[in-house]
Amino acid sequence: MEHIDQHHGGQAIVDHHSHQIIDGGDERAGSHGGVDVDLMEQHGDDRAHQAGDHHGHDQRYAHTAREQEGFTPGVGLEEVDVAAQEAQRQHGQQCTVGQAHPHFLEEQVQLFAGGQDEMNNTGTGYEEARLNYFGRVNYAYKSKYLAEFVWRYQGSYIFDRSNKFGFFPGISLGYVISEEDFFKKKLPFISFAKVRASWGQTGNDLIDPYQYLASYTFNDLMYLTNNGATMNQALKEGVAPNQNVTWETATQKNIGLDLQFLNGDLAFTIDYFHNKRSDILWKRNASVPGTSGLVLPDENLGKVQNQGVDFNIDYRRNFKDFRLGINLNGVYAKNKILFWDEAPGTPEWQKSTGKPIDSGLYYEAIGIFKDQAAVDAYPHWAGATSGGYYFQRCKWGQCDRWQ
């Protein structure tokens, strides 16, 4: 893939008052391959004003670029479709207001990070960037045997250099069994039938950035100098760095069946799915006590599973004056936590591992007190009376039932 980092040919007309792209050019080349570069957004706002010793500066920028190439040759009974793309996005902001007095840091990244003496400035800033390469390859033979391979190679500013990029592939296979002669003879009332299976992965980076770096934040306390006349801002350690933090991965598996009847008017689809999310970004805030004084970063420690069956029945029929449509769908799914951080020594019946997400601990009502004698004979809440519920009694994980 040829890398393109600027426009080739065409023109871009810019309104210099609003700094927005009004029109742009692109270049496409070749019948079997092409390049498509779109400058989707690039704008800036650069202002400065002066009033005495105070100066202001605000600059915002964003850039999105995409390039792609592909071809779709056909050879006899075979069909091949190949496509690849690159997408990148970078945006950020720099804003400073006031007069700088750098008494605290020799090299300040932002003006807000300074001493309190004579400080009358502030500032903010950030920069974000992502780069994605992705593509697919489709193959079909006699419109009967189908295969597809997709891939995505993602880069994110969120992670350390060693973990910035993640590779997430996917593959799917299909068999249009209704194209077979024996199927047409044995089951002529089924106009279309396809069996399919797929496996694929996706990545997630939606956490606070730069957790791989040691950072410092301002403390609420200050220390005094100059015989108590000067208050100085103090720093404290922020989030403990984790250089191993990386992409969260979701692995999806699916097996499905598609059927059509009545020349396509009636369609039925059923799927079994199994999704597993691993390396879920979560804080180890249960096994590490708060008395440690640590502000812990996100770690790739969680695992969750979700599986089930869904179906869809769809009926469409065109009449002379109107169109009839009826749809019925449903899903049955169960999820459970495979692993996450829990406090050591937690009894098994109190753990959430192995149970559905957001499940809680509850008392199990197993009956109703029929009279006061029953209340007196069984452990109960204070104030319990006849006609009230009584609950299953457990001790050290062993439960009994009272009759």
N, C-alpha and C positions, 0 to 999 in steps of 0.2 A: 504494500500500500504506500503510495506516495504521500509524504507528509506536506501539508500546505499550511502556512502560517500567515498568509495574507491574501487579499483579493488578486486574482489574475484576470485582467480584462474587466469590462463593465465599469460602472461608475457608482459612487455613493454620494448622494446630495445631502448635505447636513444643514439643518437650521441652526445657525450659530447662536441664536438667542435661547433656544430650548435644548440645544445639544442633543438632538434626537435624529436617528436615521430615518429619512423620508423614503428613499428609494435605494436600491442596491443592485449589484450585479453578481452573476454567478457564471461559472464556466462548466460546461459538460463536454466530455470528449469520448469518442469511440462508441461503437455499437455494442461491443461486448463488455466494456468497462466504462466507468464514468467517474467524474469527480463533481461533487456538489458541495459547495462551501457557502454557508449562510451565516452572515453576521447578524444574529438575531437581535442583539441588544448591545449597544455600546454608548453610554452616555456619561457625561461628566458635569459637575457643578463646582466650579472653582471661583470662590468669592473671597474678597478681602476688603475689610473696612478698617479705618483708622480713626480713633478718637483719643487724643492724648497719647498715652503710652500703651493703650490696649489695642491689640490686633486680633483679628479673627480669620480663620481659614477652614473651609469645609470642602472636602473633595470626596465624591462618590464615583465608583466605577463598576461596571459589570461587563462581562464579555462571554458570549457563548458562540462556539464554533462547531461545525459538523462537517465531516467529509465522508463520502461513501463511494463504494464501487461494487459492481455486481454484474452477473451475466446469467442468462437463462438459455442454454443450448438444448436442443432436442435431437436425440439420436435414435432413430427407429422407434421402437416401442418404449424407450426409456426417456424419462424427463428428469433434468437436473436443474436446480435453482440454487445459486450461490450468491450471498450478499454479505458485505462486511461494512462496518461503519466505525467512525471515531467521533466521540463527543467530548467536549471539554467545557468547563464553566469556571470562571474566576470572577469574584466580585469582592468588594471591600469598601472601607470608609476610613478617612482620616479627618479628625476634627479637633482643632485647638482654639481656645479662646483665652485671652488675657496676656499677661506679661510674665515671662519666664524668669525664675530665680533658681537655677539649678544648684542647690546647696547640699543635696542629699546623694544623688547619683551622678557619677561623672558622665555616663552615657544613659540618658533616659529614653526609653522606648516611647512612653507617653508622658505628657506634662503633668498628669495627675499624680505620678509617682515621684514626689519630691518632699522636701522639708516643709514645715508649717511656717517658718519665719519668712515674712514678706510675701507669702504666697497669695497671688490673686489670679491664678490661671487654672484651667482645667482642660481636659482633652479626652478623647476616646479614639479607638481605632481597632480595626480587625481586617483580616484578609482570609478568604476561603478559596479553595481550588479543588476541582475534581476532574479526573480524566478517565474516560471509559472507551474501551475497544469492544465491540460486540459484532456478532455475525451469525449466520445460519447456513446450513446446507440441506436442501430438500432433495429426496430421490423417490421416484415412482416408476414402477415397472408394470405396464399394461393396466395402469390405473387400479391395480389390485394389491400389489405389495408396496407399502409406503414406509418411508423412514425419514427422520429429520434429526439433525444435530444442531444445537444452538450453544453459544458460548458468550460469556461476558468476562472481560478482564478489567477490573475496576481499581482505580487509585483514589485515595482520599487523604486530605491534609490532616484528618483526625488522628492518624496513627504515626508511630515512629517509622523511620525510613525502612527498617527491616520488615515492617508489616503493612506498608502503605497499600500494596496491591493484593487483590484476591482474585482467584480464578473460579468461576462458577459455571459449570457446563450443564447441559441437559440433553436427553435423547428420548425419542418417542418412536414407536413402531405401530403400524396399522396393517390390518389384513381385511380387505373388502371381500368377504367370503361369498357375498351374493353375486360376484362376477364369475364364480365357478359354475360350470355346466351342470354338475350333479346337484348343486343347491337349487338352481333354477327349476330342475325337473322335480325334485323332492318337495320343495317348499315354494311353489309359485305364488302363494298369497303374500309372501314377504318380498317387497319390491327393493329393499336395500338392507344390508346387514354388514356391520363392520365391528371387528374386535380390535381393541387398541390397548397399549400399555405405555407408560412414560415414567421417567425418572429425571429429576432435575434439582439444582441447587440455586439459591439466591443468597445475597449478602446484605447485611445491615450495618450501618455505621452511625446510627443516631444516638450518640452520646456526647458529653461535653468534650471539646477538643483539647489537645495538648496534655492529656493525662500522663503521657510518657515523660514529661518534664517535671523537674523539681520547681515548685513555685512558692511565692511568698505573697502574703496579703497583709494589709494594715491591721495592727492590733488596736483594740479599743483603748488600751493603756498608752500613756506617753511617758517619756522620761524627761527630766528637767535639767537644764544647764544654765550657766551664767547666773549662779546663785539663786536659781529658781525663777529667774525672770523670763526664760525662754522654754517653751514647751516643744518637744520634738516628737514627731510621729515615729512609732515603733513598728517593726515588722515581725511577723510570725510565719512559721512554715505552713503552707497550704496543703493541698492534696499530696499524699505520698506518691511518688512517681511509680508508674508501672510500664516499663518498656515493652512488655510482652502483650499488651492489650492489642487485640486484632479484631477481624470481622466476625460478627455473629452470622451463623450459617443455618439456613433452613433447607432441609432435604425433603422433597415431596415425591411420593410414589403413588401411582394411579393405575387402575385397571378398569376399563369401561367397555360397554356394549351399546351400539347404536342400531336401532331397528326402525324401519318404515313400512307402513302398510297402506293399502288402498291407494296405490300409486303416489305415495308421499303425503297424503292428506293426514294420516295418523302417524305420529313419530313417538318413539319411546327410547329413553336414554337412562342408563343406570351406571353408577361409578362407585368403586370402592377406593377410598383414599387413605393414605397413611403419611402424616406429616410429622417430622421430628425437627425441632429447633435445638441446636447445640451451640455451645460457646456463647450462651446468652450473657449479655453484659449486665452484671449485677454486683452489688457491693457485699463484701464479706463482713457484714455488720452484726452477725449473730454469734459466730464462733470467736470473734475478737471483741473483748469487752470494751465498753466506753471508757473505762478507767485507764486504758492504754494511752489516751490522749491523741490517738492517730486519727487523721481524716483520710479514710481509705479511698483509693480510686476504684473505678469499675474494673471487674475482672471477668474473663470468659469462663464462667463456672456453672451456669445454669443449663439444664436440659429439660425440655417439655415435649410430650407426645400428644398428638391429636389424630384420631382415626374414626372412620365411620363410613356410611353409605348414603348416597343421595340419588334421587331419581327425578325424572321429568317426563310427563305425558302431555303431548301437545296435539290438538286436533284443529285443522284449518280446512275450511271448505268454502269455495266460491259459488254462490248462487247467482241468479240472473240480476237481482236488484240489491243484494247485500252479501257481506262476507261474514261467516261464522267462525269464531275462534274460542276454544276452550283449553285451558291449561291447568294442570295439576302437578305440583312438585312437593317434595318433602326431603328431609334429611334426618339422619340419626347419627350423632357423633358423641364421642367421649374423649375427654382429655385427662391427663394426669401429669404430675410433676415427677420427673425421673431423678432430678437432683437439683438442690439449691442449698444455700448456706443455712444451717440450723444450729442452735446452741448444743454443745456436747452434753450428753447425759439426759437429753429429752426422752421421756418414755415413748415407746413406739406408738401408742394410741394418741399421743399429742402431736406427733410429727405430721407435717403436711406433705412430705415426700411420699410418693405413691398414691396420693389422693388428687382429686380434681382441683384445678386452680380456683382460688378464693373460697375453698371449702372451710368450714369452721367447726368448732367443738360445741356440741349441744347435748343437753340432757335428753334421754329417750323416755318418753312417757309410755308406760306399759299397762296402765289401768287406772281405775277410779276407786277411791276409798268408798266402801259401801256404808260404813258406820264409824263411830268414834273408836270402837274397839280395834278396827283395822288401822286407824290412824296411829293409835298407841303402839301397835305391834310392829310397825315398820318405820325405818328412818324417814324423816320428812322435814320439809321447810317449817320454820317457825310460823305458827298461825294456821297450819293446815287443818282442814275440817273435812267431815264426810262430804262426799260429792266432788272433792278435789282430785287432781291427778297425783299418782305416785310414779316414781321414776326408777329405772333400772339402777341397781346398786353395784358399784365396781370397787375393787381394792387391789392395787398392784396388778392391774390388767385383767383380774379375774372377776367376772360378772355373774350375778345370780338373778333369778326371777322369783318374785313372791306371789303366791296364789292366795 
